[in-house]
Amino acid sequence: MSLHASHTPHADVIVIGGGIMGCSTAFFLRRHGLSVVLLERNMTGQQASGTNFGGVRRQGRALPQLAMSHRALRIWQASRELLGSDIEFLPSGHTRVAYHAHDAEYFDDYARQAHDYGLELEVLHGAAMRRRFPFLGPDVLAASVSPLDGHANPRLAAPAFARAASALGADIRENAPVRQIERTAAGFRVETLAGEHFLAERIVICAGAWTNALASQFGESAPLTVRGPQMAVTEPVPYVFRSSMGVYTSIKEESIYFRQIPRGNLILGGGPPGPADATTSRAAVLPENTLGQLRQFRRLVPGVTPLNIIRVWSGVESYLPDGEPVIGKSGTTDGLYYAFGFSGAGFQIGPGVGETLAELIATGRSEIDLQPFRIQRFDARGPSAQASTPTMAQGRPPFPTVTPT
């Protein structure tokens, strides 16, 4: 049935939010044969999904995320054939390094735990680390290498999933901010700010920092905060850094991560976050943060000292206090699903989230356990929303901004 068969478009599922979560969900819903309307307030991939570091990394994630992260990696690996376009995925490997002895010891501990979840890491200390990475500065003590991880272009990824979903028959609507959602006897009625109306039996909210305004219409919310990633790119130099790399540390000022793209530019992130505002959809890069990144980059790789920064940027990212996203069914409303709050680490796992949500919606079940990601964990009757800082044993650093997306 055409989505435009009546005056009010009707679909099996309405997806709200055109980042990588929403666009990949729409794509996989169409592969399950369900009709889809996707409503994006601006342009697909414009905010967190298009302004992040572009890291496609599994290591460093909390252990319950790894099953979905493995699923996502398989999609990244097949992305060119699956989407019909190149999103510049490079299986270059991902390396974390440590300056402090207790962080170096943690690499060994995390590698043992991650092995039980299907993630194989190689941890190098001292001389072995220096033989592999002779360009690293003298403060580096150890490195943890995930050889199958890599990076991709965040400006290309979400729009590519949107185009692929559209090619399969999804109705992708950009510049269509949602004003109101109503639960009806037949499902859901969605109204945009422009006065358009859409009907569907089920709805998926993947609206990032803007989710609470929609979820609150169903008596739900989560303690989201917004931050602006501090991103920069250097002038091009010869392509020598094959692995993306980041410093694992609990000291925010020491945080730095980088990747090099084949045309030679080095992309940097890390350090304290900058200001962001969901109301205005604006975020800023603070000059002092960029200067701090340069200092830490030169500490990590002294040979890059002569390089110049040629551009900086940011976007609106949403964070939750326990560092875990919300994925899965609503706690109050049948037919309502969520994916939001990825705390600066949603890019890699996004396609896995989309495939998992589509599977759940189309079949009523998922092979991946979504219990750790339930929105009900923030219910006033449940555990405190102000969760304590995750421990290192959970596989997540104390500050969400330390490890790149």
N, C-alpha and C positions, 0 to 999 in steps of 0.2 A: 504494500500500500504506500502511495506517495505521502510524504510528510506534509504536503500542501494540498491534500485531497479535500480539505474543508477550510473554511475561513480561519479557524483557529488551528494552527499546526499541532499535530498529535504524534507522539512517538512512544515507543516502549519505555525509553529512558531519556531523561533530560540530565545532561552533565553541566554543572555550573562551574566555570573556571577553565581557562585555556592555557594553563601551564603544562608541564610535562605529565603531571598526574592526570589532569582532565583529558588532554589530547590522546594519551596512550590508552586511557580507559575507553574513550569513544572508539578508537581504532579496534581494540579487542572485542568490544561489544558488537561491532559490525561483523567481525569474524565469527562471532557466535550467532549471527543472523538477526540480531535485535536492531530495530530502528532507533536512531539517536538524533537528538538535537543538542548541540553544545553552544552555550552562551558564555561569551567572554566579555568582560567589562571594557577592555581596551583591545590590544592585539595579542594574538597567541604568542606565548613565550616572552612577553614584554617585561615581566617583573622577575621574581626570584629564579624562575626556570631559565631565563635568558641572560641574567647578569651575574651568575655564580662563576666559580673557578673553572668548572668543566671537568672536574675529576670523576673518573669512573673507578672508584675504589671500594673494595669490600673490607679490607683490613681496617681495624680501628672501630668498627661498628659494634654496638652492643650485640651480644651473642644471639638474642632472639630475632634480630633483623637479618641474620645471615642467610636463612633459607630463601627469603624473598630477594636478597641481594644476589644470591647465586642465580635465581631465575632471571633477574634483570640482566646480569652479565651475558647470559645466553642470548637475550634479545639484542643487546648491544653488538655482540659478535655477528649476529645475522642481520643487522640493521640495514645494510645497503640493499640486500635482496628483499627483505621484508617490507621496507618503506619505498623502495624504488628511487632512493636518492642517497647521496653521500653526506653524512653528518659528521664526518671527519673523526670517526672513532679510531684511535690508535691503541692497540694492545701493547703498550710500551712498558708495562710494569709500574708498580707504585711502591715507593720506598719511604719509610718513616725513619727518622734519625733521632738520637737522644744526646743531650748534653750532660745529663746527670745520672749518677750510678743507679739510683732507685728506678729511674725511667728505663735504663738499659736492662735492668733485671725484670722489669714488667714486660718487656718485649718477649722474653722467654716464657713467662707465665701466660701471656695472652696467646702466644703461638701454640702452646700445649692445649689450652682450652678451645681455641678456634679449630684445631685439628679434629676435634670431636664433632664439630659442626660443618665439616667438609671444606674448610679453608686451609690450604697448605702455605706456610710461610717459611722463609729462610732467614734466620737471625744471625748476623755477623757481628763479632766484637773485635775491637783492637786492630791487630795487624791484618786479619782477614777482611775486616771492613775496609781498611785503607787500600788493600790490593784491589778490591772491587771498585772503590770510589776514591781514587787518589786526589781528586779535586776538592774534597771536603776540607773544611777548616780544622784547626787543631783542637777545638773544643768538642768535636763530635766523638762520642765513645762507642756507639753501636748503631746498627741499621737493621731494620726489618723489611724484607723484600717480599712483595706479593707479585709474582711474575706475570700473572694473567690479567691483572688490572690495567688501567690505562687512563685515557682522557678522550674527550670529544668536544665539539664546538657547541656551547649552550645557545648561541644565537640561532643555530640551525635545527636543533633537536625537536623542540615542541612544535614549531611550524611544520616540520617534516611529518610528524605523527598526525597533525591536523590535516595536511594535504592527503596523506594516505587514507585517513578515515573518510575524508570527503570523496575520494576516488571509489571507496566501497559503498558510498551512499549516505554517509552521515551529513547532517545539515549543520554546518559550522557557521555561527553568527558572531562576528567580531563587533566591537563598539556597541555591545548590548548589555549594559549593567542591569542587574536584577533589582527590582524594587521590593517585591513581595512574593512569597510562596504560600499557597493555601492548600490544606489537605481537604480533598473532596471525597465523596462516596466512590468515585471512579479512580481516584489516584491523587494527582497533584496538578494544581493550576499555578503557572508562573507568569508574573507580570514584569516587564522590563520598564525602565524609566521612560522609554519612548512610548509606552502604552501598548506594546505588543503583548499578546497572550499565547501561552503554549500549554499543552496538556500532555501528561504522561502517567503511566502506572507507577513508575519508580523514578527516583531522583538521586543524583550523586553530587555532593557539594565538595569541590576541590578548589576552594577560593582562597587558600593561603591566609594572609593577614586579614582578609575581609570576611572570614568564615563566621565569626561570632554574630555579625549582624543578621545572617541568614539562619544559623542554628538556633538563635534565641527565639525565633518564631515558633520553634518546636520545644521550647523549654529546656534547651541545652546550651552549654557554652564551655569554653576551656580557657585557662589563664594565659592567653597568648600575649607575648610582647613582640614588638617589631624592632628590627635592627637593620643597619645598612652595611653589607660587606664592603670591605675596603680593597678594591681591585686596581691593578696597574699593569701596564705592559711596557716593555723596553723596546728600543730600536732593535732591528734584526742583526743577528750575528751568525756565524757558521753553526749548523745544526749538529750539536755534540751531546746534548743532554737527552738521552732516550727515555729515561724513567722520570715520571713526575715524582716530586719529592717534597716532604714536609717535616718540620720539627715537631716532635711530640713533647709537650711541656705543660706544666700547670701554671707557668708564668706567662700571662697573656702577652707581655711586651716581647718575649722571646719567640713568639709564634711567627713563622714564615713558611710559606709553601710556594712552589713554583713548578711550572711545566714549560717545555719548549715546543713550539709547533714547527713543522718542517720548513716553513718559509723563514724561520730564524728568530722570531720574536719570543721573548720570555714573558710569561704571564705570572704575576705575583698576587698573593693574597696573604691574609693573616694579620695578627695584631689586634688591638682593641677595635670593636665595631664602631661605626659611625651612626649618626642620627637618621631615623627613618620615621615616616608618618603615613599611616594607612589612609587617613582622611584626604590628604593631598596627593597620595601616591608618589611621594617624593622621598629621596634619600640622598645623602651627601657624603663625599669623601673629604675627610679632614686633612689638611696639608701636613700636620704633625704626624698623622698616621702613616702617610706615604713616606716621610722622611725616616720614621721608625722602621718601616719595611726595608728601605734601602740599607740601613745600618745592619739589620738582622740578615739580609740577603748576603751582604759582604762578609759577615761573620761566618755564615754557613758555607759560602763558596767565594773565597777571597779573590779568585780570578775574575769575577764579574765587576770589580770595583769601578772600572772606567765606563760602564754602561749608563745610558741616560733613559729616564722615563719619558715616554712620548704621549701617554694618555692614561687617565684614571676614570673609574666609573663605580657606580653602586646601584642598588635596587632595594626593594622592600621585601625582607625575609621575616618569617614568623617563627618564634621560638616557644617551646613549652618548658616548664621548670624541671621536668624529669628527663629532658632530652629525647624522649620517645615520641613518635608521631601518633596521630589518631587515624586509624584505618579500620573500616568495617561498618557494621550496622549501627543505626541510631539506637539509643537506649529508650527512646520515648515513642517512636513513630515507625510503623511498619512501612517498608518500601523506601526508606530514607537511608542513605549511605554517605560515609565521609572518607576523605583523605586530605589531611592538612597537618600543619605544625611540624615540619621536618627539621627544624632547628639547624638550618644551614647545611644539611646533609641529604637533601632529597634528590639531587640530580641523578646520581648513579642508580638509585633504587627505584626511581620513578616508573620506568617501563614494567618492572616487576609488580609494582603496586597496581598499575593499570590492568595487567593481565589477571592479577589475583582478584581485583574487584569485579572485572567482567565475568570471571569464572563463578564467583560467588553469586552475582546477580542472575546469570544465565542458568546455573545449575542448582543453586541453593546451598552449595557447599564450596569449601576451598581446601586444597591439600595442605595449605600453610596455616599454622595456628595463629589466629589474630587476637587471641585473648590479651596479650600484653599491650595491645594498641587500642583497647576499647575506650570510647569516650566516657563511659561510666566511671572510670577511675578518678575523674575530677568531680563527680557528683558530691554534693554537700554531705550525703550520708556515707560516702566512702572515704578512702584515704585522703589526706590533706593534699590540696593542689600544690602547696608549696613543698614539693618533695625535696628531700635532702640531696646534696650533691652526689651523683653516682660514683661508685667506687671504681677503682681501676680494674678490679676483677670483672666488672661488667663489660669491659672492653671499650669504654668511652672516657675520654679525658675529662678532667674537672671543668674545663671551659669549652663550651660548644664551638667557639670560634677557633680553637687551636688546630683542629684537624680539618682539612679542606673537604668540600663536597666531592 
